[in-house]
Amino acid sequence: MLDDLWYGNIVPFESFLDGRRDYRELMKIMASDREKLEKNFTPEQSDWLTKYDDIINEMHSIAEAEAFKYGFRLALNLTVESLHDQ
């Protein structure tokens, strides 16, 4: 499993929401609404929206990485604690 993680065969940030129907529905709504916005925007407003999207994506990327690291550390601490108590 560690080899798979190292070599990119396991990609947690891409697969942990795959089974969530509610998430997929929200993504569809968001994409549809974004298309509606872009149709009515001037080129300058479209550029602003693209920059905004880039910032939001970067923020989500940072938050997801931190959540992954926190969850990993928590799981290891729980494992160590459970082994220590035996």
Gaussian input, Z-matrix of N, CA and C with variables (Angstrom, degrees):
# hf/3-21g

backbone

0 1
 N
 C     1     B1
 C     2     B2     1     A1
 N     3     B3     2     A2     1     D1
 C     4     B4     3     A3     2     D2
 C     5     B5     4     A4     3     D3
 N     6     B6     5     A5     4     D4
 C     7     B7     6     A6     5     D5
 C     8     B8     7     A7     6     D6
 N     9     B9     8     A8     7     D7
 C    10    B10     9     A9     8     D8
 C    11    B11    10    A10     9     D9
 N    12    B12    11    A11    10    D10
 C    13    B13    12    A12    11    D11
 C    14    B14    13    A13    12    D12
 N    15    B15    14    A14    13    D13
 C    16    B16    15    A15    14    D14
 C    17    B17    16    A16    15    D15
 N    18    B18    17    A17    16    D16
 C    19    B19    18    A18    17    D17
 C    20    B20    19    A19    18    D18
 N    21    B21    20    A20    19    D19
 C    22    B22    21    A21    20    D20
 C    23    B23    22    A22    21    D21
 N    24    B24    23    A23    22    D22
 C    25    B25    24    A24    23    D23
 C    26    B26    25    A25    24    D24
 N    27    B27    26    A26    25    D25
 C    28    B28    27    A27    26    D26
 C    29    B29    28    A28    27    D27
 N    30    B30    29    A29    28    D28
 C    31    B31    30    A30    29    D29
 C    32    B32    31    A31    30    D30
 N    33    B33    32    A32    31    D31
 C    34    B34    33    A33    32    D32
 C    35    B35    34    A34    33    D33
 N    36    B36    35    A35    34    D34
 C    37    B37    36    A36    35    D35
 C    38    B38    37    A37    36    D36
 N    39    B39    38    A38    37    D37
 C    40    B40    39    A39    38    D38
 C    41    B41    40    A40    39    D39
 N    42    B42    41    A41    40    D40
 C    43    B43    42    A42    41    D41
 C    44    B44    43    A43    42    D42
 N    45    B45    44    A44    43    D43
 C    46    B46    45    A45    44    D44
 C    47    B47    46    A46    45    D45
 N    48    B48    47    A47    46    D46
 C    49    B49    48    A48    47    D47
 C    50    B50    49    A49    48    D48
 N    51    B51    50    A50    49    D49
 C    52    B52    51    A51    50    D50
 C    53    B53    52    A52    51    D51
 N    54    B54    53    A53    52    D52
 C    55    B55    54    A54    53    D53
 C    56    B56    55    A55    54    D54
 N    57    B57    56    A56    55    D55
 C    58    B58    57    A57    56    D56
 C    59    B59    58    A58    57    D57
 N    60    B60    59    A59    58    D58
 C    61    B61    60    A60    59    D59
 C    62    B62    61    A61    60    D60
 N    63    B63    62    A62    61    D61
 C    64    B64    63    A63    62    D62
 C    65    B65    64    A64    63    D63
 N    66    B66    65    A65    64    D64
 C    67    B67    66    A66    65    D65
 C    68    B68    67    A67    66    D66
 N    69    B69    68    A68    67    D67
 C    70    B70    69    A69    68    D68
 C    71    B71    70    A70    69    D69
 N    72    B72    71    A71    70    D70
 C    73    B73    72    A72    71    D71
 C    74    B74    73    A73    72    D72
 N    75    B75    74    A74    73    D73
 C    76    B76    75    A75    74    D74
 C    77    B77    76    A76    75    D75
 N    78    B78    77    A77    76    D76
 C    79    B79    78    A78    77    D77
 C    80    B80    79    A79    78    D78
 N    81    B81    80    A80    79    D79
 C    82    B82    81    A81    80    D80
 C    83    B83    82    A82    81    D81
 N    84    B84    83    A83    82    D82
 C    85    B85    84    A84    83    D83
 C    86    B86    85    A85    84    D84
 N    87    B87    86    A86    85    D85
 C    88    B88    87    A87    86    D86
 C    89    B89    88    A88    87    D87
 N    90    B90    89    A89    88    D88
 C    91    B91    90    A90    89    D89
 C    92    B92    91    A91    90    D90
 N    93    B93    92    A92    91    D91
 C    94    B94    93    A93    92    D92
 C    95    B95    94    A94    93    D93
 N    96    B96    95    A95    94    D94
 C    97    B97    96    A96    95    D95
 C    98    B98    97    A97    96    D96
 N    99    B99    98    A98    97    D97
 C   100   B100    99    A99    98    D98
 C   101   B101   100   A100    99    D99
 N   102   B102   101   A101   100   D100
 C   103   B103   102   A102   101   D101
 C   104   B104   103   A103   102   D102
 N   105   B105   104   A104   103   D103
 C   106   B106   105   A105   104   D104
 C   107   B107   106   A106   105   D105
 N   108   B108   107   A107   106   D106
 C   109   B109   108   A108   107   D107
 C   110   B110   109   A109   108   D108
 N   111   B111   110   A110   109   D109
 C   112   B112   111   A111   110   D110
 C   113   B113   112   A112   111   D111
 N   114   B114   113   A113   112   D112
 C   115   B115   114   A114   113   D113
 C   116   B116   115   A115   114   D114
 N   117   B117   116   A116   115   D115
 C   118   B118   117   A117   116   D116
 C   119   B119   118   A118   117   D117
 N   120   B120   119   A119   118   D118
 C   121   B121   120   A120   119   D119
 C   122   B122   121   A121   120   D120
 N   123   B123   122   A122   121   D121
 C   124   B124   123   A123   122   D122
 C   125   B125   124   A124   123   D123
 N   126   B126   125   A125   124   D124
 C   127   B127   126   A126   125   D125
 C   128   B128   127   A127   126   D126
 N   129   B129   128   A128   127   D127
 C   130   B130   129   A129   128   D128
 C   131   B131   130   A130   129   D129
 N   132   B132   131   A131   130   D130
 C   133   B133   132   A132   131   D131
 C   134   B134   133   A133   132   D132
 N   135   B135   134   A134   133   D133
 C   136   B136   135   A135   134   D134
 C   137   B137   136   A136   135   D135
 N   138   B138   137   A137   136   D136
 C   139   B139   138   A138   137   D137
 C   140   B140   139   A139   138   D138
 N   141   B141   140   A140   139   D139
 C   142   B142   141   A141   140   D140
 C   143   B143   142   A142   141   D141
 N   144   B144   143   A143   142   D142
 C   145   B145   144   A144   143   D143
 C   146   B146   145   A145   144   D144
 N   147   B147   146   A146   145   D145
 C   148   B148   147   A147   146   D146
 C   149   B149   148   A148   147   D147
 N   150   B150   149   A149   148   D148
 C   151   B151   150   A150   149   D149
 C   152   B152   151   A151   150   D150
 N   153   B153   152   A152   151   D151
 C   154   B154   153   A153   152   D152
 C   155   B155   154   A154   153   D153
 N   156   B156   155   A155   154   D154
 C   157   B157   156   A156   155   D155
 C   158   B158   157   A157   156   D156
 N   159   B159   158   A158   157   D157
 C   160   B160   159   A159   158   D158
 C   161   B161   160   A160   159   D159
 N   162   B162   161   A161   160   D160
 C   163   B163   162   A162   161   D161
 C   164   B164   163   A163   162   D162
 N   165   B165   164   A164   163   D163
 C   166   B166   165   A165   164   D164
 C   167   B167   166   A166   165   D165
 N   168   B168   167   A167   166   D166
 C   169   B169   168   A168   167   D167
 C   170   B170   169   A169   168   D168
 N   171   B171   170   A170   169   D169
 C   172   B172   171   A171   170   D170
 C   173   B173   172   A172   171   D171
 N   174   B174   173   A173   172   D172
 C   175   B175   174   A174   173   D173
 C   176   B176   175   A175   174   D174
 N   177   B177   176   A176   175   D175
 C   178   B178   177   A177   176   D176
 C   179   B179   178   A178   177   D177
 N   180   B180   179   A179   178   D178
 C   181   B181   180   A180   179   D179
 C   182   B182   181   A181   180   D180
 N   183   B183   182   A182   181   D181
 C   184   B184   183   A183   182   D182
 C   185   B185   184   A184   183   D183
 N   186   B186   185   A185   184   D184
 C   187   B187   186   A186   185   D185
 C   188   B188   187   A187   186   D186
 N   189   B189   188   A188   187   D187
 C   190   B190   189   A189   188   D188
 C   191   B191   190   A190   189   D189
 N   192   B192   191   A191   190   D190
 C   193   B193   192   A192   191   D191
 C   194   B194   193   A193   192   D192
 N   195   B195   194   A194   193   D193
 C   196   B196   195   A195   194   D194
 C   197   B197   196   A196   195   D195
 N   198   B198   197   A197   196   D196
 C   199   B199   198   A198   197   D197
 C   200   B200   199   A199   198   D198
 N   201   B201   200   A200   199   D199
 C   202   B202   201   A201   200   D200
 C   203   B203   202   A202   201   D201
 N   204   B204   203   A203   202   D202
 C   205   B205   204   A204   203   D203
 C   206   B206   205   A205   204   D204
 N   207   B207   206   A206   205   D205
 C   208   B208   207   A207   206   D206
 C   209   B209   208   A208   207   D207
 N   210   B210   209   A209   208   D208
 C   211   B211   210   A210   209   D209
 C   212   B212   211   A211   210   D210
 N   213   B213   212   A212   211   D211
 C   214   B214   213   A213   212   D212
 C   215   B215   214   A214   213   D213
 N   216   B216   215   A215   214   D214
 C   217   B217   216   A216   215   D215
 C   218   B218   217   A217   216   D216
 N   219   B219   218   A218   217   D217
 C   220   B220   219   A219   218   D218
 C   221   B221   220   A220   219   D219
 N   222   B222   221   A221   220   D220
 C   223   B223   222   A222   221   D221
 C   224   B224   223   A223   222   D222
 N   225   B225   224   A224   223   D223
 C   226   B226   225   A225   224   D224
 C   227   B227   226   A226   225   D225
 N   228   B228   227   A227   226   D226
 C   229   B229   228   A228   227   D227
 C   230   B230   229   A229   228   D228
 N   231   B231   230   A230   229   D229
 C   232   B232   231   A231   230   D230
 C   233   B233   232   A232   231   D231
 N   234   B234   233   A233   232   D232
 C   235   B235   234   A234   233   D233
 C   236   B236   235   A235   234   D234
 N   237   B237   236   A236   235   D235
 C   238   B238   237   A237   236   D236
 C   239   B239   238   A238   237   D237
 N   240   B240   239   A239   238   D238
 C   241   B241   240   A240   239   D239
 C   242   B242   241   A241   240   D240
 N   243   B243   242   A242   241   D241
 C   244   B244   243   A243   242   D242
 C   245   B245   244   A244   243   D243
 N   246   B246   245   A245   244   D244
 C   247   B247   246   A246   245   D245
 C   248   B248   247   A247   246   D246
 N   249   B249   248   A248   247   D247
 C   250   B250   249   A249   248   D248
 C   251   B251   250   A250   249   D249
 N   252   B252   251   A251   250   D250
 C   253   B253   252   A252   251   D251
 C   254   B254   253   A253   252   D252
 N   255   B255   254   A254   253   D253
 C   256   B256   255   A255   254   D254
 C   257   B257   256   A256   255   D255

   B1=1.4455
   B2=1.5334
   B3=1.3385
   B4=1.4608
   B5=1.5236
   B6=1.3393
   B7=1.4632
   B8=1.5269
   B9=1.3131
   B10=1.4568
   B11=1.5239
   B12=1.3220
   B13=1.4540
   B14=1.5253
   B15=1.3269
   B16=1.4712
   B17=1.5272
   B18=1.3218
   B19=1.4594
   B20=1.5262
   B21=1.3123
   B22=1.4596
   B23=1.5132
   B24=1.3288
   B25=1.4598
   B26=1.5238
   B27=1.3066
   B28=1.4621
   B29=1.5209
   B30=1.3024
   B31=1.4574
   B32=1.5215
   B33=1.3431
   B34=1.4668
   B35=1.5216
   B36=1.3255
   B37=1.4578
   B38=1.5192
   B39=1.3260
   B40=1.4578
   B41=1.5191
   B42=1.3152
   B43=1.4565
   B44=1.5218
   B45=1.2923
   B46=1.4616
   B47=1.5246
   B48=1.3217
   B49=1.4599
   B50=1.5217
   B51=1.3291
   B52=1.4611
   B53=1.5230
   B54=1.2981
   B55=1.4540
   B56=1.5206
   B57=1.3117
   B58=1.4616
   B59=1.5233
   B60=1.3138
   B61=1.4684
   B62=1.5296
   B63=1.3353
   B64=1.4610
   B65=1.5297
   B66=1.3182
   B67=1.4650
   B68=1.5295
   B69=1.3383
   B70=1.4714
   B71=1.5284
   B72=1.3273
   B73=1.4652
   B74=1.5291
   B75=1.3209
   B76=1.4629
   B77=1.5266
   B78=1.3202
   B79=1.4662
   B80=1.5338
   B81=1.3267
   B82=1.4702
   B83=1.5272
   B84=1.3232
   B85=1.4693
   B86=1.5191
   B87=1.3184
   B88=1.4540
   B89=1.5286
   B90=1.3334
   B91=1.4598
   B92=1.5279
   B93=1.3175
   B94=1.4602
   B95=1.5267
   B96=1.3213
   B97=1.4664
   B98=1.5208
   B99=1.3220
   B100=1.4609
   B101=1.5211
   B102=1.3164
   B103=1.4653
   B104=1.5242
   B105=1.3307
   B106=1.4673
   B107=1.5231
   B108=1.3224
   B109=1.4643
   B110=1.5252
   B111=1.3252
   B112=1.4625
   B113=1.5268
   B114=1.3139
   B115=1.4675
   B116=1.5244
   B117=1.3187
   B118=1.4626
   B119=1.5280
   B120=1.3017
   B121=1.4611
   B122=1.5243
   B123=1.3087
   B124=1.4642
   B125=1.5274
   B126=1.3357
   B127=1.4735
   B128=1.5305
   B129=1.3232
   B130=1.4685
   B131=1.5294
   B132=1.3124
   B133=1.4629
   B134=1.5306
   B135=1.3242
   B136=1.4661
   B137=1.5180
   B138=1.3224
   B139=1.4684
   B140=1.5177
   B141=1.3402
   B142=1.4625
   B143=1.5273
   B144=1.3345
   B145=1.4602
   B146=1.5294
   B147=1.3135
   B148=1.4637
   B149=1.5249
   B150=1.3123
   B151=1.4703
   B152=1.5258
   B153=1.3215
   B154=1.4640
   B155=1.5260
   B156=1.3252
   B157=1.4676
   B158=1.5207
   B159=1.3238
   B160=1.4661
   B161=1.5232
   B162=1.3250
   B163=1.4673
   B164=1.5266
   B165=1.3219
   B166=1.4615
   B167=1.5289
   B168=1.3304
   B169=1.4650
   B170=1.5280
   B171=1.3138
   B172=1.4694
   B173=1.5266
   B174=1.3283
   B175=1.4649
   B176=1.5238
   B177=1.3295
   B178=1.4639
   B179=1.5201
   B180=1.3150
   B181=1.4520
   B182=1.5304
   B183=1.3089
   B184=1.4638
   B185=1.5219
   B186=1.3376
   B187=1.4644
   B188=1.5263
   B189=1.3318
   B190=1.4626
   B191=1.5266
   B192=1.3313
   B193=1.4673
   B194=1.5251
   B195=1.3212
   B196=1.4609
   B197=1.5290
   B198=1.3272
   B199=1.4666
   B200=1.5279
   B201=1.3330
   B202=1.4632
   B203=1.5297
   B204=1.3257
   B205=1.4702
   B206=1.5314
   B207=1.3304
   B208=1.4572
   B209=1.5258
   B210=1.3223
   B211=1.4609
   B212=1.5197
   B213=1.3126
   B214=1.4578
   B215=1.5249
   B216=1.3387
   B217=1.4651
   B218=1.5199
   B219=1.3249
   B220=1.4574
   B221=1.5300
   B222=1.3228
   B223=1.4697
   B224=1.5248
   B225=1.3347
   B226=1.4692
   B227=1.5220
   B228=1.3150
   B229=1.4665
   B230=1.5264
   B231=1.3264
   B232=1.4615
   B233=1.5286
   B234=1.3208
   B235=1.4665
   B236=1.5169
   B237=1.3348
   B238=1.4647
   B239=1.5186
   B240=1.3154
   B241=1.4646
   B242=1.5336
   B243=1.3153
   B244=1.4653
   B245=1.5260
   B246=1.3247
   B247=1.4573
   B248=1.5279
   B249=1.3009
   B250=1.4690
   B251=1.5196
   B252=1.3222
   B253=1.4632
   B254=1.5202
   B255=1.3227
   B256=1.4601
   B257=1.4718
   A1=110.87
   A2=117.04
   A3=119.69
   A4=110.97
   A5=117.20
   A6=120.32
   A7=110.48
   A8=116.48
   A9=120.17
   A10=111.43
   A11=116.40
   A12=120.91
   A13=110.21
   A14=116.81
   A15=121.92
   A16=111.77
   A17=117.07
   A18=121.22
   A19=113.46
   A20=116.80
   A21=120.54
   A22=115.27
   A23=116.97
   A24=119.65
   A25=111.75
   A26=116.23
   A27=122.24
   A28=106.39
   A29=116.69
   A30=121.25
   A31=108.14
   A32=116.68
   A33=120.18
   A34=114.42
   A35=117.57
   A36=118.73
   A37=112.89
   A38=118.23
   A39=120.20
   A40=112.76
   A41=117.78
   A42=118.63
   A43=115.16
   A44=119.46
   A45=118.82
   A46=113.44
   A47=118.64
   A48=120.89
   A49=113.05
   A50=117.61
   A51=121.08
   A52=112.91
   A53=118.11
   A54=121.48
   A55=114.97
   A56=117.34
   A57=120.61
   A58=111.34
   A59=116.59
   A60=121.29
   A61=110.38
   A62=116.75
   A63=119.89
   A64=111.37
   A65=116.54
   A66=120.60
   A67=110.38
   A68=116.78
   A69=120.46
   A70=110.72
   A71=116.45
   A72=120.05
   A73=110.78
   A74=116.55
   A75=119.79
   A76=111.43
   A77=116.40
   A78=120.46
   A79=110.60
   A80=117.04
   A81=120.42
   A82=110.71
   A83=116.13
   A84=120.62
   A85=109.96
   A86=116.23
   A87=120.46
   A88=111.26
   A89=117.16
   A90=120.70
   A91=111.02
   A92=116.37
   A93=120.74
   A94=111.07
   A95=116.24
   A96=120.68
   A97=111.28
   A98=116.50
   A99=119.91
   A100=110.11
   A101=117.85
   A102=121.38
   A103=110.80
   A104=116.49
   A105=120.54
   A106=110.84
   A107=115.97
   A108=119.38
   A109=111.26
   A110=115.57
   A111=119.72
   A112=112.64
   A113=117.60
   A114=120.66
   A115=111.34
   A116=115.81
   A117=120.12
   A118=113.46
   A119=117.63
   A120=120.87
   A121=111.84
   A122=114.40
   A123=120.40
   A124=107.56
   A125=117.89
   A126=119.07
   A127=112.80
   A128=116.57
   A129=120.17
   A130=111.14
   A131=116.91
   A132=121.16
   A133=110.92
   A134=117.65
   A135=121.36
   A136=110.67
   A137=117.19
   A138=120.79
   A139=110.68
   A140=116.09
   A141=120.63
   A142=110.37
   A143=116.60
   A144=120.55
   A145=111.02
   A146=117.35
   A147=121.11
   A148=110.68
   A149=117.25
   A150=120.92
   A151=110.69
   A152=116.32
   A153=121.46
   A154=109.94
   A155=117.22
   A156=121.97
   A157=111.09
   A158=116.64
   A159=120.65
   A160=111.22
   A161=116.31
   A162=120.76
   A163=110.20
   A164=117.41
   A165=121.46
   A166=110.24
   A167=116.98
   A168=120.57
   A169=111.63
   A170=117.18
   A171=120.45
   A172=110.65
   A173=116.72
   A174=120.35
   A175=110.66
   A176=117.40
   A177=120.81
   A178=111.04
   A179=116.73
   A180=120.74
   A181=111.11
   A182=116.68
   A183=121.51
   A184=110.37
   A185=116.56
   A186=120.67
   A187=111.38
   A188=117.71
   A189=120.86
   A190=110.96
   A191=116.87
   A192=120.21
   A193=110.67
   A194=116.83
   A195=120.41
   A196=110.91
   A197=117.28
   A198=120.33
   A199=110.50
   A200=116.70
   A201=120.66
   A202=110.50
   A203=116.46
   A204=119.86
   A205=110.82
   A206=116.64
   A207=120.19
   A208=110.51
   A209=117.20
   A210=121.16
   A211=112.09
   A212=116.38
   A213=120.52
   A214=110.97
   A215=116.50
   A216=120.31
   A217=111.01
   A218=116.96
   A219=121.02
   A220=110.48
   A221=116.60
   A222=120.17
   A223=110.95
   A224=116.62
   A225=119.43
   A226=110.98
   A227=117.15
   A228=120.12
   A229=111.17
   A230=117.37
   A231=120.43
   A232=110.81
   A233=116.43
   A234=120.44
   A235=110.81
   A236=116.69
   A237=120.72
   A238=110.47
   A239=116.44
   A240=120.75
   A241=110.86
   A242=117.11
   A243=119.39
   A244=110.97
   A245=117.78
   A246=120.67
   A247=111.39
   A248=115.50
   A249=120.93
   A250=111.39
   A251=117.33
   A252=121.77
   A253=113.80
   A254=118.08
   A255=119.95
   A256=111.06
   D1=-40.23
   D2=178.57
   D3=-64.40
   D4=-38.27
   D5=176.12
   D6=-62.04
   D7=-44.46
   D8=179.01
   D9=-61.38
   D10=-40.51
   D11=177.67
   D12=-64.65
   D13=-46.16
   D14=-178.83
   D15=-61.93
   D16=-44.06
   D17=-175.78
   D18=-86.90
   D19=7.22
   D20=173.77
   D21=81.68
   D22=13.65
   D23=178.36
   D24=-78.13
   D25=-20.86
   D26=174.39
   D27=-112.44
   D28=120.55
   D29=-177.98
   D30=-124.07
   D31=85.29
   D32=-173.29
   D33=-56.49
   D34=-39.50
   D35=-175.49
   D36=-71.94
   D37=-14.01
   D38=176.97
   D39=-97.27
   D40=-21.72
   D41=-171.00
   D42=-110.73
   D43=-11.60
   D44=-173.17
   D45=-73.42
   D46=-16.40
   D47=178.88
   D48=-109.58
   D49=3.96
   D50=-176.26
   D51=-55.16
   D52=-39.75
   D53=-175.65
   D54=-84.35
   D55=-0.60
   D56=-176.08
   D57=-88.36
   D58=104.33
   D59=179.63
   D60=-63.92
   D61=-39.88
   D62=-179.11
   D63=-62.31
   D64=-36.99
   D65=178.65
   D66=-66.57
   D67=-44.57
   D68=179.21
   D69=-61.04
   D70=-40.12
   D71=179.23
   D72=-64.24
   D73=-42.98
   D74=178.32
   D75=-62.92
   D76=-38.06
   D77=178.13
   D78=-64.47
   D79=-40.37
   D80=177.98
   D81=-62.83
   D82=-45.08
   D83=179.60
   D84=-61.74
   D85=-45.53
   D86=-179.33
   D87=-61.34
   D88=-43.42
   D89=179.80
   D90=-64.32
   D91=-42.00
   D92=179.14
   D93=-63.65
   D94=-45.50
   D95=179.71
   D96=-64.77
   D97=-37.09
   D98=179.12
   D99=-65.39
   D100=-40.89
   D101=177.30
   D102=-60.78
   D103=-41.80
   D104=178.16
   D105=-62.07
   D106=-42.18
   D107=178.34
   D108=-61.29
   D109=-48.15
   D110=-176.38
   D111=-61.84
   D112=-32.87
   D113=179.84
   D114=-62.59
   D115=-30.96
   D116=-176.16
   D117=-99.23
   D118=-3.15
   D119=-176.76
   D120=-86.87
   D121=150.01
   D122=169.39
   D123=-75.07
   D124=165.01
   D125=176.77
   D126=-56.04
   D127=-37.36
   D128=178.70
   D129=-65.31
   D130=-41.69
   D131=178.19
   D132=-66.96
   D133=-36.81
   D134=176.95
   D135=-63.84
   D136=-40.36
   D137=176.27
   D138=-62.25
   D139=-42.69
   D140=178.50
   D141=-61.15
   D142=-42.92
   D143=-179.65
   D144=-64.70
   D145=-39.14
   D146=177.66
   D147=-63.25
   D148=-43.63
   D149=177.64
   D150=-63.94
   D151=-40.31
   D152=177.22
   D153=-61.10
   D154=-46.29
   D155=177.64
   D156=-57.94
   D157=-42.91
   D158=179.62
   D159=-60.47
   D160=-42.56
   D161=179.82
   D162=-66.24
   D163=-44.95
   D164=178.93
   D165=-60.88
   D166=-44.24
   D167=179.06
   D168=-62.38
   D169=-40.02
   D170=178.02
   D171=-65.53
   D172=-41.79
   D173=178.07
   D174=-62.62
   D175=-43.72
   D176=178.65
   D177=-63.75
   D178=-38.95
   D179=179.09
   D180=-62.31
   D181=-44.20
   D182=178.03
   D183=-63.15
   D184=-46.47
   D185=-178.80
   D186=-63.60
   D187=-40.84
   D188=179.85
   D189=-66.09
   D190=-41.03
   D191=178.64
   D192=-63.41
   D193=-42.90
   D194=179.95
   D195=-67.15
   D196=-39.27
   D197=177.94
   D198=-64.42
   D199=-39.91
   D200=178.00
   D201=-62.60
   D202=-47.19
   D203=-179.30
   D204=-63.21
   D205=-42.11
   D206=178.64
   D207=-62.20
   D208=-46.76
   D209=179.73
   D210=-62.63
   D211=-39.46
   D212=178.60
   D213=-64.36
   D214=-46.51
   D215=178.37
   D216=-63.02
   D217=-41.24
   D218=179.38
   D219=-61.91
   D220=-44.86
   D221=179.53
   D222=-62.19
   D223=-41.66
   D224=178.69
   D225=-65.60
   D226=-42.49
   D227=178.91
   D228=-63.10
   D229=-40.84
   D230=177.57
   D231=-64.93
   D232=-39.23
   D233=178.55
   D234=-64.53
   D235=-47.40
   D236=179.51
   D237=-60.80
   D238=-44.66
   D239=-179.29
   D240=-63.35
   D241=-41.50
   D242=-178.99
   D243=-68.14
   D244=-33.68
   D245=177.90
   D246=-74.73
   D247=-33.08
   D248=-179.28
   D249=-67.74
   D250=-35.98
   D251=-176.94
   D252=-75.07
   D253=-9.64
   D254=-176.70
   D255=-78.72

